Amino acid sequence: MANSLLIYNLVITSILFCLLIICVWNFYILKKKSYDRISDLDLPFVSVLVPARNEEKNISRVLSSLLKQDYPNYEIIVLNDNSTDKTGEIIESLKKQNSNLRVLNGKPLVEGWTGKCYACQQLYEYSKGEYLLFTDADTVHNPNSIKDSITIALNRNADMLTLIPKTLMLSFWEKVVMPMPWFTIMMLLPLFLVDKKGFINFSAGIGPFMLFKRKSYEKIGGHGSVKNALVEDVWLARKIKEQGQRLVIENGSDLLSVRMYRNFREIWDGFSKNIFAGFKFSSTTFFTVNFAFVFLFFLPFLLFIIGLSLQFSLNFINILTAIQVIILYFSRFLISVRLKLGIISTILHPLAVITVFVIAVNSWLWIKSGKGAKWKDRTYTPKKLKLN
């Protein structure tokens, strides 16, 4: 038993050390770079496309920030996706003050589509840009957002550029849970392989900011190619790589910010909508990855506490679990500092991991029970998602 536990801890320690190397390497890749500036005359026309459903708390801020861009050649199109709150009224009020803001009223949702995908498809059809920037209604853009992102895309010849935004978190549960997606990306996704052709499984799309060459977007079939996807950003990124095109991910924390969710209820619903869908609704893959997640990122803390309580001494197993805890806390601290995520989630890392695991199980139950994923007053049942 002791030998088995020793071997187990040696394996976990080795894996965590490798993941720490990936994390450090990822931040080296994401370090701020200098790019050749491009003359205003040579900058392409950009369509900024904003789908909005029940976004009365956010829509004014995002549109106001987009209207203040220092970019010389762009259009803004916002689609009111059948909102049941005051989103439409706020958009119309802003339109009266800004004649260059184009407004669309979304068509009723078509069967076989998820709401965001259908909204983005309609926005694309009305756009004229050589580049298409899909950005969420809960973002706020710095004045240099479009110009700097286009500069990156042109210098790196990106067919799709996606940015990691600054994440705004005000409530307790936001501060605990919301850094977890970035922790997962930084620890488990070698960014070196993201912008390499091939390596399709190493893809990342970050919904708040996705910039496409129009021709590249059309080549993959646009949002129509993932029309029933709940995590369309990930699958669009995979489509780009499947077509042999270039996917680029950069740190955009100095270009835009996002506040995805405002309370635990929204976190619960939003993560429950996305997590199981992110595994293509494969139960085998879902449980394999999620149990590995717990074993790697939660269990070391539990074993360390148990080990000390049973035998307060510096035996080799206790030393190994202590090293695991140190690696995890160092990784969390590094990620929090570099992505400006605050310290609370770092301190409460075990709580964050187990909370995400519980939400993940709920995500699986929503689909497997037939109740469906719920978001923005819409329910996506397995039948609607064509999973049956």
Stockholm file with secondary structure:
# STOCKHOLM 1.0

chainA/1-388         MANSLLIYNLVITSILFCLLIICVWNFYILKKKSYDRISDLDLPFVSVLVPARNEEKNISRVLSSLLKQDYPNYEIIVLNDNSTDKTGEIIESLKKQNSNLRVLNGKPLVEGWTGKCYACQQLYEYSKGEYLLFTDADTVHNPNSIKDSITIALNRNADMLTLIPKTLMLSFWEKVVMPMPWFTIMMLLPLFLVDKKGFINFSAGIGPFMLFKRKSYEKIGGHGSVKNALVEDVWLARKIKEQGQRLVIENGSDLLSVRMYRNFREIWDGFSKNIFAGFKFSSTTFFTVNFAFVFLFFLPFLLFIIGLSLQFSLNFINILTAIQVIILYFSRFLISVRLKLGIISTILHPLAVITVFVIAVNSWLWIKSGKGAKWKDRTYTPKKLKLN
#=GR chainA/1-388 SS CHHHHHHHHHHHHHHHHHHHHHHHHHHHHTSCCCCCCCCGGGCCCEEEEEEESSCTTTHHHHHHHHHTCCCSSEEEEEEECSCSSSHHHHHHHHHHHCTTEEEEECCCCCTTCCHHHHHHHHHHHHCCCSEEEEECTTEEECTTHHHHHHHHHHHTTCSEEEEECEECCCSHHHHHHTTHHHHHHHHHCCGGGTTSSSCTTSCCCCTTEEEEEHHHHHHTTGGGGGTTCSSHHHHHHHHHHHTTCCEEEEECTTTEEECCCSSHHHHHHHHHHHTTGGGTTCHHHHHHHHHHHHHHHTHHHHHHHHHHHHCCSCCHHHHHHHHHHHHHHHHHHHHHHHTTCCSHHHHTHHHHHHHHHHHHHHHHHHHHTSCCEEETTEEECTTTTTCC
#=GC SS_cons         CHHHHHHHHHHHHHHHHHHHHHHHHHHHHTSCCCCCCCCGGGCCCEEEEEEESSCTTTHHHHHHHHHTCCCSSEEEEEEECSCSSSHHHHHHHHHHHCTTEEEEECCCCCTTCCHHHHHHHHHHHHCCCSEEEEECTTEEECTTHHHHHHHHHHHTTCSEEEEECEECCCSHHHHHHTTHHHHHHHHHCCGGGTTSSSCTTSCCCCTTEEEEEHHHHHHTTGGGGGTTCSSHHHHHHHHHHHTTCCEEEEECTTTEEECCCSSHHHHHHHHHHHTTGGGTTCHHHHHHHHHHHHHHHTHHHHHHHHHHHHCCSCCHHHHHHHHHHHHHHHHHHHHHHHTTCCSHHHHTHHHHHHHHHHHHHHHHHHHHTSCCEEETTEEECTTTTTCC
//
